[in-house]
Structures are given as C-alpha cells and as structure tokens.
Amino acid sequence: MRLVARGHWEFAERIGCRAAVVIVAVSPDGRLLLVEQHRVPLRRDVIELPAGLVGDDGDADEPIADAARRELREETGYEAAGVEELMFGPTSAGFSTEVVHFVRATGLRRVADGGGVGHERIRVHEVPLADAAGWLEGRRAAGVLIDPKVYAGVYFATAAPDAARHD
C-alpha cells in the first residue's frame, strides 16, 4: 500500500495487485460459505465472505475467476466448477483505489479443510441460507463484526436471478 495525495485528497493505493475478489458460494445443500478471522487493524474478529486479492500470488494478469477459485479453495476448502461475475465497484471510493469484483461460485465440491495459508487462521462457517440473517445477528450480538459485503452476498445468494442455483 502507499498513500497518495492528489490535490487536497489523500487516499490509499494497493501495490502488487489489481483488484479484490469476493466470492458468494452456496454449497449443494444450501449453505452460505462464510469465513471468520481476527483482523489486526480492528482488533476484532470479523465475519466475511471468502475473498482475496487478484494477482497477489505474483501473476499481475491473473484472471478474476482464477483468483476466486484460488481464494475459495485456500479459505474454505471448496473447489468451484464455475465462476460468474455478478458486479464490481469500489470498496471505499473516498479512501482507496481498490475495486472489488463480486462473483458467484457454482458446482462446489469440498476438497480440503480450508483455513487459509501461511499465518492466516480462518474459521469456516457453513450457514443455512434460510437462517443467515439470524445467524449473523447472533454473531454480531456476541461482539463479532460483520463485513457489510456479507449482506450483499446474502442478497446475491437469495434475490438475484438464478439465486436458487447451487449447481
């Protein structure tokens, strides 16, 4: 990261990757895949959708779908047969140049435990989609922060076209 000043505006710019990817993944039995990890800047645990940086493995031209497959497998232990882009946009337009790509992962198959790589200590949650709102409220009440992108993921998993498709 580097801090940039442009006129009177200061913002952060990522170095070494071109975007971020956020994965909306629902298992064949209707469970939304969420991850929980301690986030040092916040000093709290945070519930998130599986996500990561595009190109952070050294491939500056890494396709969005490849990054999504890699991050999904690393974090949750699931492989996806298909990945489709849902939308993209800024994560915090007044603070950062980062653009996030939301994708839907389909044809999920568990192949490993997940949990992240290296120093990551990710806990995987498989939450019945029908119970997601109540489950998230319970985690929030327990003092865990909920990344707002999770609510967008619930929307994409339930209200978007072909939302019921878990193939």
C-alpha positions as CSV (number, residue, x, y, z in Angstrom):
1,M,0.0,0.0,0.0
2,R,1.1,3.5,-0.5
3,L,-0.5,6.8,0.5
4,V,-1.2,9.2,-2.4
5,A,-2.0,12.9,-2.3
6,R,-3.9,14.3,-5.3
7,G,-4.8,17.9,-4.8
8,H,-6.4,18.2,-1.4
9,W,-7.4,14.5,-1.4
10,E,-5.4,11.7,0.3
11,F,-6.1,8.0,-0.3
12,A,-4.6,4.6,-0.2
13,E,-3.4,2.7,-3.3
14,R,-2.7,-1.0,-3.4
15,I,0.6,-2.1,-4.9
16,G,1.2,-5.6,-6.4
17,C,-2.4,-6.5,-7.2
18,R,-5.1,-5.0,-9.5
19,A,-8.3,-5.8,-7.7
20,A,-10.0,-7.8,-5.0
21,V,-12.5,-10.6,-5.4
22,V,-15.4,-11.5,-3.1
23,I,-17.0,-14.9,-3.5
24,V,-20.6,-15.7,-3.0
25,A,-20.7,-19.5,-2.6
26,V,-23.6,-21.7,-1.6
27,S,-23.0,-25.4,-1.0
28,P,-25.1,-28.0,-2.8
29,D,-27.1,-28.4,0.4
30,G,-28.0,-24.7,0.6
31,R,-25.3,-23.4,3.0
32,L,-23.7,-20.0,2.5
33,L,-19.9,-20.2,3.0
34,L,-18.6,-17.5,5.3
35,V,-15.2,-17.1,7.0
36,E,-14.2,-15.6,10.3
37,Q,-10.8,-14.2,11.2
38,H,-9.2,-11.8,13.5
39,R,-8.4,-8.5,11.8
40,V,-5.5,-6.8,13.4
41,P,-6.4,-3.2,12.4
42,L,-9.8,-3.6,14.1
43,R,-8.6,-5.8,17.0
44,R,-11.7,-7.9,16.5
45,D,-12.9,-11.0,14.7
46,V,-14.8,-10.3,11.5
47,I,-17.3,-12.4,9.6
48,E,-16.7,-12.1,5.8
49,L,-17.4,-13.7,2.5
50,P,-14.4,-15.6,1.2
51,A,-12.2,-13.0,-0.6
52,G,-8.8,-12.0,-1.6
53,L,-6.5,-10.0,-3.8
54,V,-6.3,-10.6,-7.6
55,G,-2.7,-11.1,-8.6
56,D,-1.2,-11.3,-5.1
57,D,0.4,-14.6,-6.0
58,G,2.8,-12.8,-8.4
59,D,0.7,-13.0,-11.5
60,A,-0.2,-9.4,-12.4
61,D,-2.5,-10.7,-15.2
62,E,-4.4,-13.3,-13.0
63,P,-8.0,-13.6,-14.3
64,I,-10.7,-12.7,-11.7
65,A,-12.2,-16.2,-12.0
66,D,-8.8,-17.9,-11.3
67,A,-8.3,-15.7,-8.2
68,A,-11.8,-16.5,-7.0
69,R,-11.1,-20.3,-7.3
70,R,-7.8,-20.0,-5.6
71,E,-9.1,-17.9,-2.7
72,L,-12.2,-20.1,-2.2
73,R,-10.1,-23.2,-2.0
74,E,-7.5,-21.7,0.3
75,E,-10.1,-20.2,2.7
76,T,-12.9,-22.7,2.7
77,G,-11.5,-25.9,1.2
78,Y,-14.1,-25.9,-1.6
79,E,-13.5,-26.0,-5.3
80,A,-15.9,-24.4,-7.8
81,A,-16.7,-25.8,-11.2
82,G,-17.9,-22.4,-12.3
83,V,-17.4,-18.8,-11.5
84,E,-19.5,-16.0,-12.9
85,E,-19.0,-12.3,-12.2
86,L,-22.0,-10.6,-10.6
87,M,-20.8,-7.0,-10.3
88,F,-17.8,-4.8,-9.5
89,G,-17.2,-1.5,-7.8
90,P,-15.1,0.5,-5.3
91,T,-14.8,-0.7,-1.7
92,S,-14.4,2.7,-0.3
93,A,-14.4,5.3,-3.1
94,G,-13.2,8.2,-0.9
95,F,-10.3,6.3,0.8
96,S,-8.9,3.7,-1.6
97,T,-8.4,2.9,-5.3
98,E,-9.4,-0.7,-4.6
99,V,-12.1,-2.2,-6.8
100,V,-13.9,-5.4,-5.7
101,H,-15.4,-8.0,-8.0
102,F,-18.3,-10.0,-6.6
103,V,-18.5,-13.5,-8.2
104,R,-20.8,-16.4,-7.7
105,A,-19.1,-19.8,-7.4
106,T,-21.1,-22.8,-8.5
107,G,-20.6,-26.5,-8.7
108,L,-19.0,-26.6,-5.3
109,R,-17.1,-29.6,-4.0
110,R,-15.2,-29.9,-0.7
111,V,-11.6,-31.0,-1.3
112,A,-9.8,-29.7,1.8
113,D,-10.3,-28.2,5.2
114,G,-9.7,-24.6,4.2
115,G,-8.5,-22.2,6.9
116,G,-6.2,-20.1,4.8
117,V,-2.5,-20.1,4.1
118,G,0.6,-19.1,5.9
119,H,-0.2,-17.0,9.0
120,E,-4.0,-17.0,8.3
121,R,-6.2,-18.6,10.9
122,I,-9.6,-18.6,9.1
123,R,-12.6,-20.4,10.6
124,V,-15.1,-21.6,8.0
125,H,-18.8,-21.3,8.7
126,E,-21.4,-23.1,6.6
127,V,-24.7,-21.3,7.4
128,P,-28.0,-22.4,6.1
129,L,-29.1,-19.7,3.7
130,A,-32.6,-19.5,5.2
131,D,-31.0,-18.9,8.6
132,A,-28.3,-16.4,7.6
133,A,-29.9,-13.2,8.9
134,G,-30.5,-14.7,12.4
135,W,-27.1,-16.3,12.5
136,L,-25.4,-13.0,11.6
137,E,-27.4,-11.2,14.2
138,G,-26.3,-13.8,16.8
139,R,-22.6,-13.3,15.8
140,R,-23.0,-9.5,16.0
141,A,-24.6,-9.7,19.4
142,A,-21.6,-11.8,20.5
143,G,-19.3,-8.9,19.6
144,V,-18.1,-10.1,16.2
145,L,-18.0,-7.5,13.5
146,I,-19.9,-8.3,10.2
147,D,-18.3,-7.1,7.0
148,P,-21.2,-5.2,5.2
149,K,-20.3,-7.1,2.0
150,V,-21.7,-10.2,3.6
151,Y,-25.2,-8.7,3.4
152,A,-24.6,-8.0,-0.3
153,G,-23.6,-11.7,-0.6
154,V,-26.9,-12.8,1.1
155,Y,-28.7,-10.6,-1.4
156,F,-26.9,-12.2,-4.4
157,A,-27.5,-15.7,-3.0
158,T,-31.2,-15.2,-2.4
159,A,-32.7,-12.3,-4.5
160,A,-30.5,-12.2,-7.6
161,P,-31.5,-14.0,-10.8
162,D,-30.8,-17.7,-10.6
163,A,-30.2,-17.3,-6.9
164,A,-31.5,-20.8,-6.1
165,R,-29.0,-22.4,-8.4
166,H,-26.4,-24.2,-6.3
167,D,-25.0,-26.4,-9.0
